[in-house]
C-alpha cells in the first residue's frame, strides 16, 4: 500500500508560563491574519491593486523588522497564517464562501507549522512529548492507530484546553473479509444494512441533547452582550455559555466515537460497501419564510445532524481504502432507492409515512421494510457497476491486488452459475 496521510490529535499540557505564551502567540497570529486581510482590502480599494500570497510572503522580513515580537514565531508558521488568508480569498472568488472577515483573538483557534521546522515530537504514536521552538517541551496524551513520519503540526485551543493536531505519512492496514453490504441512512433507524440489521441512534445522544437544551435555557436567563446598546456580557452569562459549549463538545466526541465503532465493524466484515449520495447541506437547510411546517423542518434537520450523515460516508471511504476494499455511492436522484424494488427494479411511489415496501408489480409482490429494501437496492446497483467494470477492463490490467482478487471471485461465480 502506498503512503497515506493521517491526522492524529493529542492533548497537550503546558505549564503556566507556557500556556501564557501560547495565548500570546495566538493573539499575534490573529493580528497577522487581520493585518493581511486589511492589506488586501486597502490596496484594492485605494490603489486598485490585487495583492496575492507571494507579495505578502515576501514582505514578512520587513514586517518583522517593524514588529520584532513576531520573530520568535518562526517564518514558516507566519507563512502558513498568510496562506490561510489566501485560501479564504480564493474561496470567496470561487463563490464558495463570503468575503473574509476580521477575527477576534478569542475566536482565532490557533496556528500551523507546515513543515518540520519549529517543532519536534517525541513519541511512537502513544502519548509522548511535544517540543516547540522558543517555548520548550510539553507532555501530550493521545494514541495513533498507525504511526509514521510527522509532517505538519497545528496548535489550537478549545474551551481553554490546548491540542496538537499532527499529520503523519504512514501505511495504515486494516483486516476485512470478502463480504458485501448495502447501507441506508435514516432518522428513525440511523443505519440500516441490506442484511436486515438496523442500528439505532444511541440513547446518550438524546440525553446529551436534553442537557444542552437545559443549559441553553439557563443561558437565556442571563444578561447577554449587545454591541448596539453597548451592553457587556455578565459574568454569569459567560459561565453559562461555557457550560453550553462543554456539553455540545461532549456530544460531538460521543457521536464521533460511536460512528468510528460502527463503521469499523462494517468494514471488518465487508470489502464492498454500497451507500447513496446525500447532499446534507441542502437536506438541512432552513425552512422558507412563511412556511407552516417550520417546526417540523427544524426537528428533521436536528435529527439528520445528530446522526452524522455527512461523516459516515467519509469514514467508510478511507477505512475501506486502508483495507483494500471499495466504497460506492449510488446516484440517489436517478436511482431512487427508497421507491425502487430490489427484486424487479420497479418504481413504487411512497410517502414518508409508508414504512413498508410493497412492490406495485403484480408478478413480483416483494414485501420488505422500506429501509432494508433501499439498502438492498444500493447493493444491487453497486454489484452491477462492479460487473460492468470487470467486463470493460480485465482485472489483470490493474496493479491493485484487491481488484484482481475481486475479479477472480466474480469469474468463479459466473462459471459456477
N, C-alpha and C positions, 0 to 999 in steps of 0.2 A: 504494500500500500504506500502511496506517495505521502509526503509530509503534508500535514494539515495544520491549520491554526486553531487553537482552542483558547478560551479565556477562563481564567480562574480568579475568583475574588477572595481575598484574605482580609481579615480584620486586623488592623494594626493597633498597637498600644503604646503611644508616645507618652513621655513624662510631661510634667507641667511646662517646662521650658520648651520642649519640642512641640507640644501642642500649641503653645502661644505663637511660635514661629510658623507653624503650619497655617494658622489663621491669618497671620500677617502675609505670608506668601500668597494665600488665596486672594486676599484683597489686592495685592499687586497685580496678579494675573487678571483679575476683574478690571482693574484700572487700565491695563494694556488693551484688553478686549474693547472696552468702551472708547478708548482713545483711537483705536484702529477704525471703529465704526464712524466716529466723529470726523476723522481724517478723510475717509472716503466720501462722506456726505458733504463736507465743506468744499473739498476740491472739485466735486462735480457741480455743486450749486453755484459757486462763485467763479470758478475758472473753466467749467465745462471739461474737466479732466477726469478720466476714469482711472482710478488707482487700482492696481492689481496686487496680487500677493507678493510678487518678486520685488516690486518697488518698496513695499513696506518692510520686507525682509532685509533688503539692502540698507535701509535706514536705521536698523537696530543698533549698529555700533555708535552712530552719532546720538541716538536716543539714550543709550546707556551712559554717554559722557555727560549729558544734561541731568539724567536721573541715575546716579551711581548705585542706588539701592537695588536696581534690577540686575546688577552684575552677578550676585550670588545665586540667582535663579537658574542660570545656565542658558546658553544660546539656543540649544535645541528645544528646550521647554518653551521658551518665548516664541520660537518659530512655530511650534505646534499651536499655541494660542492664536497667532495670526492666521494659521491655517483654518482654525475654527471659524474665524470671521469670513475668510474666503469661501468656505463651504456654505455658510449661511447666505451670502450674497448670490452664490451660484444657484442655490435652491430658489431664491427669490426671482432670479432672471428666468429660470425654467418654469416658473409658475407653480412650484411645489410648496411654497410657503410664503409668509408675509415678509414685509421689509424688516431686516434685523433691528432689534431694539436694544437700548441700553439696559444693563443688568445691575441690580443691586448686589453688593458683595455677599449678603446673606443668602441670596438665591443663586449665586455662582458656585457650582458644585466643586470644581477642582481643576487640575491641570494634567498634562500628559508629557511623559518622556518618550519621544517617538523612536528612540534607539537605545543602545546600551550605555550611552554617556549620561552621567549624572546620578546613576542609581545602580545598586547591586543587590541581588537576592541570594540568601544563604539557606537553601532548602533542597530537599529531594522530592518535593511535592506535598509533604505533610508538615504543616507548621514551619517554623524557622525564623529567620531574621531578615529585615529589610534595611538597607543602608542607603541614605540619600546624601548627596554632596552638600557640605556646609550645614548639615543637620545632625548626622550621627546614625547610630544603629538602634533599630526598634524591633521588638518582638512582634510576631504576627501569628495568627491562628487560621487554619483552613486546610483543606485537603483536596488535592487534584486527582482526578481519576487516572489520568495519564500525564506524566511529566516529560518535558523535553527541554529545548533551548529557549530561554526567555528572550523576547524581542522588544516588547513595549510595556510601559507601566503607567497607569492612570491613578492618581491620588484624588480621592473625593471624600466629602463629608456628608453624612446622613444622620439627622437628628442628634448632632453632637458627637457622633462616633465616626472614626476615620477608617477608611478602607483603601486597599491597594488592589486594583484590577490588573492582572498581569496576563499578557498573551504569550503563548508558548508554541513553538513548532514541534510537533510530535507525530507519532504514528499510532493513533488510537485503534484498539482492536476490541471487537465485541463478538460474542458467540450467538449464533442464530441457527434455527432449524429450517428445513425446506418447505414450511407451510406457507399458505397464502390466506389472507383475510381481508374483508372489506369493512369499512367503518362508516358510521353515520353519526353526526353530531346533532344534539338537540338540547332543549331546555328541560323537558320532563325527565329524560334519561340523558346524562351527559354524553356518554359514548355507547353506541350500540354496535356490536360486531355481527358479521354475517353468520357466525356460528349460532347465534341466538342469545349470546351472553350480553347483558346490559349492565353498564356501570353507572351508578347514580352519583350525583354530586354529594360529597361528604357533608356530614352534619356540622363540622367545625366551621365551614364557610358560612352557613346560615347563622350560627352562633356569633361569629365574628361580625357579620353584617348588623346584627341586632346591637352588639356592643358599640359599633361605630355610630349607629343611629342614636343611641342614648348619649354618647359623648358629644355628638353634634347638637343635640338638643340643649345640653348644658352650655355649649359654646355660644349658642344664640342668645342665651340669657345674660351674657357678659357684654361689656362695652367694647364694640368693635372699632377699628380705626376708620377714619373718614378724612381723606385729604381735602376734599372740597370745604368741609366745615372746620378743618384744622383740629381734628379730634384725634388724640393718640389712643392706641390700644391700652386697655387697662392691664395690670399685672395678672389678674385672674383670667382675662381673655387669652393672654399669651400662654398661660399654663394649660388652659383647656384646649388650646389649639395644638399644643404638643401631645396631649392625650389622644386627640383625634388622629394625628399623624402616626403616632406609635401603634395604634390599633389597626390603622389601614396598612401599615407596613407588615404587621404580623399576618394579616390575611393574605397579603401578597406572597410572603415567604411560604406559608402553609399551602397555598394553591400551587406554587411552583414545585414544591417538594412532592405533592400528590401527583401532579402531571408527569414529573420525571419518573415516578414509580410506575404509573400506568403505562406510559409509552415504552419504558424499558421492558416491562412484562410482555407487551405486544411484540416488540422486536425480537425478544429472546426465542419466541416460538414461530415467527413468520419472517421469511425473507422477501415476501411481496406483500405490501400493504396498499390498499386502494382507498383513497379518500375522495373528497369533492372540493372543487374550487369555491371558496366563500369569500366575498368581499365584506369583511367585518366592518370596515369603516362606513360603508353605505347601509349595512344592516342596522347599525346602531346610531343612525342619525336622529336628531331631534324631530319631534312631530311638528308638522306645519302649523303656522299660526291660525288660530280659529278651529283647530281640529277638535272634534268631540271626544276622541279617544286618546287624548294626550296622556292621561294617567296610565292607560294600558300600554301605550308605546314606551313610556318611561320604565315600566316594570319589565317589559320584554327586553329592552336594552340592558337593564341591570342583570337579568338572567343570563343573557348571552355573554356579557363581560365577566360575570362571576365564574362561568365555566372555563373561559380562556380559549375560545375558538381559534384565535389567531396564533396561539402558542403551540397547539397540539401538532399542527401540520409541520411547523419548522422543527420541532423536536424529533418527530418521526423521520423527517428527511435526513437530518445529519446523523442520527443514530443508525439508520439503515445503511447510510453510506459507509459508516465505520464497520458495519458487519458485512459489507459486500452485497447488500440487498437493494431493493428498489422501492421507492415511494411514488405512486402515481396518483394524480388528481384528475377526476373526470370533469368534463365541462358541464356544470350544473344547469345552466340555462338551456343548452341544447339537449342534454340527455334527460333532464327532469327525473331524477331517480326516485323522488317521493311519489310520483304518479305513474311511473313505468313498472310493468310487471317483470319480475326477474325470470319467469319461466318462458313466456311467449313474447315479451317485449311490447305488449300492447299498452297504450296510454289510457289510464283511468283517472279522470279528474276527481280531486278530493279537496275538501276544505281542511282547515287546521283542526276542526272538531272530529274529523274522521281519523281514528287512530288504528283502524284495521284495514288492510288492503284486500279488497275483493275484486278480482280481475273481471273486467267487463266482457272479456272474450268468453263466449259460451262453451267453446271447445276446451278452454283451459280451466277456468274456475279456480284459479290459485287463490288461497286464503292464507294470509300471513300478517303478522304485526307490521304496521306501516314502516317503522324504523328499521326492523330487520330486513324487510324487503328492499328498502333503499340501499342498505349496506350490501346486500347480495347483487343489486344492480351495479353498484360501483365495482365490485369484484369481477363480475362478468364482463364489464366494459374493459377493465384493465387486462384481463386474460385475452380478450380479443385484440387489444393493442400489442400484447406480447407475442401472440401468434403471427400477427401481421408483420412485426419487425423480424421475426425468425424467417418468414418466407421471403421477405425483401432482401435480407442480408444474412448469409450463413454465419453461425456463431464463431466459426474458426477464423474469420477475418478480423476479429477484435482481440485486443490484448487482455481484456478483462476476464480473469479466470472464472468468476462467478457467472458471467454471461455464457461462457462455454458450458459450464455445468447445467445451467438453466436450459440451454438448447438441447443438450443431450437428454435430459429428463423429458423434455417435450417430445422429442423424436421417438423415445421409447414408448411414451403413452400413445402416440399416433400409430405406431406399428402394432402395439398390443390391441388397439381398438379395431 
